[in-house]
Amino acid sequence: MIRVALVDDHAIVRDGIKQMMALTEDIVIAGEAANGAEALRLLEDCACELLVLDMTMPGVSGVDLVECLRQRFPAIPILILSMHNDGQTIARAVRAGASGYVAKGSKSAVLMEAIRVVARGERYLDPAISGFVFDLGKDQADAPGDILSKRELEILRKIAAGDSLGKIADQFHLSPKTVSTHKMRIMQKLDIANNADLIRYAEKHGIRD
């Protein structure tokens, strides 16, 4: 069962999504929030495998909220559900750490598919969104900073320098488990399977202390 945390400032949107999920056998709402501050409090106690997040809400929202959530809860993938479908917004969301992006005008089946794909640890881009190519391979070859978050780049830099996960955790005041999760997500984003290849990637792209 995929447990989803839902964050959107419009109650009618949340209600509609909950009705969609009620028709599935493998997706349930584990909790909901109406803004960024509520989302942070929700995820402190909510056991979920995925966060569905609106990009535009009162208070902290958009890229700032995505980056904050990625740093605080790195093990929870973020699926953006937004009315904005321009390439610049999508690219900024991906760079901030979102694992998927769905336009609010899309059919319910698209959102359900996106939830299942992102919950498996994969990436998803709404096929209805045009003008932006979600080419992970090109991004990772040309510009690591376009795919990895600031914190992920910092951790990759320390790994490339030979620091242990425990030492990195101490340097960034994180738990070793959180650093390990960051490392796992870095390897997933870059499609890298082992530590040696990760270090070679960092050296190739000049990511060193």
N, C-alpha and C positions, 0 to 999 in steps of 0.2 A: 504494500500500500504506500503510495506517495503522499506524504503529508506536506501541505502547502501553506505557507504564511502569505497572506494577501494584504497588500498595502496600496490603497487608493483613496483619495479624499472624497470621492463621490459614493455615497451609500448605495445609490441605484446601480452603479457599476459593480460594486462588490456583491450585491444581491443577485445580479444577473449571472456573475461568474459562479457563485455558489449553486445556483440552479443548474448551470451546465455541469458542474462537477457531481451533482447529485445523481445525474444520469449515467455516470461512469462507475465501474466496479473497482478501479485502482487508484483513484485520486480523491482526497478529502481535504477540507480546510481545517488546518490545525490552529489557526488564529488569524485575526485581522486587525488592521490599524488604519487610521485616516491621515496620518502625516509622518514625517521623518522621525520626530521625537517619540511618537508612539511606537514606531517600527523598532527603534533601538530598545525600548523597554520590552516590547513583545518578544524579540529574539533572545533576550536574556533568559526567558523561562519556557519558550515555545520549542517543543521537539518537532523539528520539521526537516525535510530533505531539500526544500526549495523555497525561494522567495520570489513571488510575482510582484513587481514593483512598478508603479506609475512614475514617470520621469518628472511630471510637473505637479507640484502640490504646494500648499502654503508652508512657509518656513523653509528649513533646509530641504532641498530636493535636487533633482537632476544629478549631474556628475559628482557634485560635492557629497551628496548622500550615498551614491554608489561607492565612492572611494572610502567613505567612513564605514559603511557596512562591510566592505571587503576586508578592511583592516581589523574591525572588531569581531567579525564572524567569517573568517576565511574558508571554513568548511561548508558554508551554505552557498550554493550557486544562486546567481541572480538572473531572473528572466524579466526583461523590461517589457511592459505592456503600455504603449504610448500612442497618443494621437499624432505625434510628430514622426514623419517617415522620410525626412531628408537625410542625405548621406552624411552631412557634418554631425548631426545629432547622434546618428547611429555609431559613427566612428568614435565620437567622444565617449559614448556609453561603453563601447567595447574596450577602449583604452583604459577606462576607469575600473574595469573588471567584470562587466556584465558577460554572462555566458550565452545569452540569447536575446532576441528582439522580435516582438510581434506588434503589428499595427492594430489599434483598437477597432478599425473598420473591417478587420478580417473575420472570417467565419469561426464559429466556436471550435470546429474540428481542428483548425490551425493552432489555436491556443492549447488544446488538449495534447496535440502531437508535440508541440514545443515543450510542454511540461515534461512529458515522458522522455524526450530526447535529452534535455538539460539535466534531468534527474539521473540519467545514466552517466553523466560526466562528459557529455558531448556538447557541441555548440549548435545553435539553431538560428537561422535568419528567415523571417517570414518571406515566402516566395513572392508575395504580392508587392514587396518593397523593391522598387526599381531604382537604378541610378547609383547603386552602391554594391560593389562586389566584396563579399565576405571571404576574402582570400587569405586564409591564415598562413599558408605556405609562403606567399609573397611577402606578407608583413614581417614574418619572423626572419626572412632572409635579408630584408632591406632595413628594417628599423625595429629592433627589439622593444624600444620604448613605446611603440604604437600598440603592442600587444600586452606587455607586462605592466602592472601597476608600479607606482614609485616604490612601494614597500617590497614588491617582488624583485625589482631590479636591485634594491639594496641587499636583499638576502642572497640573490644570485651572485652579486659582487663578493660577498663574504664567503660563500661556498667556493667560488673560484680562487679565493685567496688561501683556501685550505682550512678555514675555521670550521670547527665542529658545530653541530646543531645546538649543542648545549651552550657553547660560547656565544653563538649568534643570539640565542634566546636571552642570555644575560645582557648582551650589548643593546638589544632593543626592548628590554624589559617585557619579554613575552615568555610564554611557557614553551618548553621543548616540543610539546605536541602541536602548538600553533605554528611553530617554525617548520615542523615536519609537514604540516598541511600546506603551508605556503610552497614548500619545495615540491610537493606532489602536484600542486596546481601549475607551477612553473613548467614542470616536465610535461604535463598534459597540454598546456598551451603551445609549447614548442615542439610537441610530438617527439620527445626525447625519452629513451627507455632506461638509461643508466647514468650513473654519476660521472663516468669518464667522458661520455658524449656531452653531458651538461657542461663540464669544465672546458672541453674543447670549443663548445659553442661560445662560451663566455670569452675565451681567449680570441677567437675569430672576430668577435664584435667589439673587442676592447673593453669588456666589462670586467675590470680588475681594480682593486684598491691601489 
